[in-house]
Amino acid sequence: MKKIAVLGSGVVGQVLADGFLKHGYEVMRGTREPQKLAAWKAGSKGQVGTFAEAARFGELAVLAVKGTAAEAAIAQCDGALAGKPVIDATNPIADAPPEKGVLRYFTGPNESLMEKLQAGTPKARFVKAFSCVGNAFMVNPDFGGQKPTMFICGEDADAKRAVSTILDQFGWEVEDLGAAAAARAIEPLCMLWCIPGLTHNRWSHAFKLLKK
């Protein structure tokens, strides 16, 4: 899969789009307002379009929008994600401010945003990834030679294999936690990751699963 759609005009979308370009992929960034990305310097392998145009272009898509905008972004893809792996990098962060350094979510403990997206777009093959670390460390992070762990989940084994290949290129150790329901545990890792930053301004960390 060499054509990637990155849905979202924010920093996460740009970091991941630039990462794919660095690794030799063709990228189209999708946004509601393509003119917002006119200044993106992507070279000959990068382009910008609407959500629907990007979804049609990509053999694999990355959803990198605010959690509150995720369903609307998927809806604007006009069904073009059917049959394709979709990396879900979103988290269900509410618009309310954090409480004592803890982000507020608009989901409960027995639900996840990814499950909601998968249920709403059943023909897409969602895989949770890139949701438990800050954007500065998403692509080839340097932790002194130690690979951090990226937790993934999803219903489709082939889609998870495709995403795992990308994560390996991007410098991550992959831990597959199984079905989409595992997103109920993966999405709150963003809360945990953010606490040191929000309380002590420490943002230079990632998770590592130690195995014996």
C-alpha positions as CSV (number, residue, x, y, z in Angstrom):
1,M,0.0,0.0,0.0
2,K,1.8,3.1,-1.2
3,K,-1.1,5.6,-1.4
4,I,-2.1,7.1,1.9
5,A,-5.0,9.4,2.8
6,V,-4.4,11.5,5.9
7,L,-7.7,13.0,7.0
8,G,-7.2,16.1,9.1
9,S,-5.6,19.5,8.8
10,G,-4.1,19.7,12.3
11,V,-0.6,19.0,13.7
12,V,-1.1,15.2,14.0
13,G,-2.2,15.0,10.4
14,Q,0.8,16.9,9.2
15,V,3.3,14.9,11.4
16,L,1.9,11.6,10.0
17,A,1.7,12.9,6.5
18,D,5.3,14.0,6.6
19,G,6.2,10.7,8.1
20,F,4.6,8.8,5.3
21,L,6.4,11.0,2.7
22,K,9.7,10.4,4.5
23,H,9.2,6.6,4.1
24,G,8.4,6.9,0.4
25,Y,4.6,6.8,0.3
26,E,2.3,9.1,-1.8
27,V,0.1,11.1,0.4
28,M,-3.1,13.1,0.0
29,R,-4.3,15.1,3.0
30,G,-8.0,15.5,3.3
31,T,-9.7,18.5,4.8
32,R,-13.0,20.3,4.7
33,E,-11.2,23.4,3.4
34,P,-8.3,22.4,1.2
35,Q,-7.0,26.0,0.9
36,K,-6.1,25.8,4.6
37,L,-3.2,23.5,3.7
38,A,-1.9,25.6,0.7
39,A,1.3,26.3,2.6
40,W,2.1,22.6,3.2
41,K,5.4,21.8,1.6
42,A,5.0,18.2,0.5
43,G,7.0,17.9,-2.8
44,S,5.9,15.8,-5.8
45,K,4.4,13.0,-3.7
46,G,2.1,15.1,-1.5
47,Q,-1.2,16.7,-2.4
48,V,-4.3,18.1,-0.8
49,G,-8.0,17.5,-1.4
50,T,-11.3,17.2,0.3
51,F,-12.1,14.3,2.7
52,A,-13.9,12.5,-0.1
53,E,-11.0,13.0,-2.6
54,A,-8.4,11.9,-0.1
55,A,-10.5,8.8,0.8
56,R,-10.8,7.8,-2.8
57,F,-7.1,8.3,-3.4
58,G,-5.8,6.3,-0.4
59,E,-5.3,2.6,-0.3
60,L,-5.1,3.1,3.4
61,A,-6.4,6.1,5.4
62,V,-5.4,7.7,8.6
63,L,-8.1,9.5,10.7
64,A,-6.3,12.4,12.4
65,V,-9.1,14.8,13.4
66,K,-10.4,15.9,16.8
67,G,-12.5,13.2,18.4
68,T,-15.5,15.5,18.4
69,A,-15.2,15.8,14.6
70,A,-14.5,12.2,13.8
71,E,-17.9,11.0,12.8
72,A,-18.5,14.1,10.6
73,A,-15.2,13.6,8.8
74,I,-16.0,10.0,8.1
75,A,-19.4,11.0,6.8
76,Q,-17.7,13.4,4.3
77,C,-15.7,10.6,2.8
78,D,-18.9,9.5,0.9
79,G,-18.4,5.8,1.4
80,A,-14.9,5.8,-0.1
81,L,-13.3,4.1,2.9
82,A,-15.2,0.8,2.3
83,G,-12.8,-2.2,2.3
84,K,-9.8,-0.1,3.3
85,P,-7.7,-0.1,6.5
86,V,-8.3,3.1,8.5
87,I,-5.8,4.0,11.2
88,D,-7.9,5.6,13.9
89,A,-5.5,8.1,15.7
90,T,-8.4,9.9,17.4
91,N,-9.3,10.1,21.1
92,P,-12.7,11.0,22.5
93,I,-11.5,14.2,24.2
94,A,-14.4,16.4,25.3
95,D,-14.4,20.2,24.8
96,A,-14.4,20.7,28.6
97,P,-11.1,21.5,30.2
98,P,-9.0,18.9,32.1
99,E,-9.7,18.2,35.7
100,K,-6.5,18.3,37.9
101,G,-4.4,17.3,34.9
102,V,-6.8,14.6,33.7
103,L,-8.5,14.9,30.3
104,R,-12.3,14.6,30.1
105,Y,-13.7,12.1,27.6
106,F,-17.2,12.1,26.1
107,T,-17.2,8.3,26.2
108,G,-17.7,6.0,29.2
109,P,-15.6,3.1,30.4
110,N,-17.6,0.4,28.5
111,E,-17.5,2.1,25.1
112,S,-14.9,3.7,22.8
113,L,-14.9,6.2,20.0
114,M,-13.4,3.6,17.6
115,E,-16.2,1.1,18.2
116,K,-18.7,3.9,17.4
117,L,-16.9,4.7,14.2
118,Q,-16.7,1.1,13.2
119,A,-20.4,0.6,13.8
120,G,-21.2,3.6,11.8
121,T,-19.0,2.6,8.9
122,P,-19.0,-1.2,9.0
123,K,-17.3,-1.7,5.6
124,A,-14.2,0.2,6.7
125,R,-11.5,-1.7,8.5
126,F,-10.6,0.4,11.5
127,V,-7.3,-0.1,13.5
128,K,-6.5,1.9,16.6
129,A,-3.0,3.3,16.5
130,F,-1.0,6.5,17.2
131,S,-3.5,7.5,19.9
132,C,-1.4,6.9,23.0
133,V,1.6,9.3,22.4
134,G,2.1,12.9,21.5
135,N,2.7,13.9,17.9
136,A,6.4,14.7,18.5
137,F,7.1,11.0,18.9
138,M,4.8,9.4,16.4
139,V,7.4,9.0,13.6
140,N,10.7,7.2,14.4
141,P,11.0,8.3,18.1
142,D,14.4,8.3,19.7
143,F,14.4,6.8,23.2
144,G,18.1,5.8,23.3
145,G,17.7,2.7,21.0
146,Q,14.7,1.3,22.8
147,K,11.5,0.9,20.7
148,P,8.4,2.1,22.5
149,T,5.2,0.1,22.3
150,M,2.3,1.0,20.2
151,F,-1.0,-0.6,21.2
152,I,-3.3,-1.5,18.4
153,C,-6.7,-3.2,18.1
154,G,-9.3,-3.9,15.4
155,E,-11.6,-6.5,14.0
156,D,-9.7,-7.2,10.7
157,A,-6.4,-9.2,10.9
158,D,-5.2,-8.2,7.4
159,A,-5.7,-4.5,8.3
160,K,-3.8,-4.9,11.5
161,R,-0.9,-6.5,9.6
162,A,-0.8,-3.6,7.2
163,V,-0.8,-1.1,10.1
164,S,1.9,-3.1,11.9
165,T,4.1,-2.9,8.9
166,I,3.8,0.9,8.9
167,L,4.4,1.0,12.7
168,D,7.6,-1.0,12.3
169,Q,8.8,1.4,9.6
170,F,7.9,4.3,12.0
171,G,10.1,2.8,14.7
172,W,7.5,1.1,17.0
173,E,7.1,-2.2,18.7
174,V,3.6,-3.4,18.1
175,E,1.3,-5.0,20.7
176,D,-1.9,-6.2,19.2
177,L,-4.6,-6.2,21.9
178,G,-7.2,-7.9,19.8
179,A,-10.7,-6.9,18.9
180,A,-12.1,-3.4,18.6
181,A,-13.5,-3.5,22.2
182,A,-9.8,-3.2,23.3
183,A,-10.0,0.5,22.2
184,R,-11.9,1.0,25.5
185,A,-8.6,0.5,27.2
186,I,-6.3,2.0,24.6
187,E,-8.0,5.3,24.2
188,P,-7.7,6.2,27.9
189,L,-3.9,5.8,27.6
190,C,-4.0,9.3,26.1
191,M,-5.3,10.5,29.5
192,L,-2.4,8.7,31.2
193,W,0.2,10.0,28.7
194,C,-1.0,13.6,29.2
195,I,-1.0,13.7,33.0
196,P,2.8,14.3,33.4
197,G,2.6,17.1,30.7
198,L,-0.5,18.8,32.1
199,T,0.7,18.6,35.8
200,H,4.5,18.9,35.4
201,N,5.1,20.1,31.8
202,R,6.8,16.7,31.0
203,W,5.9,15.6,27.5
204,S,8.9,13.5,26.4
205,H,7.8,10.0,27.1
206,A,6.1,6.9,25.6
207,F,4.8,3.6,26.8
208,K,6.8,0.4,26.8
209,L,5.3,-3.0,27.5
210,L,7.9,-5.2,29.3
211,K,7.8,-8.9,28.7
212,K,9.4,-11.7,30.6
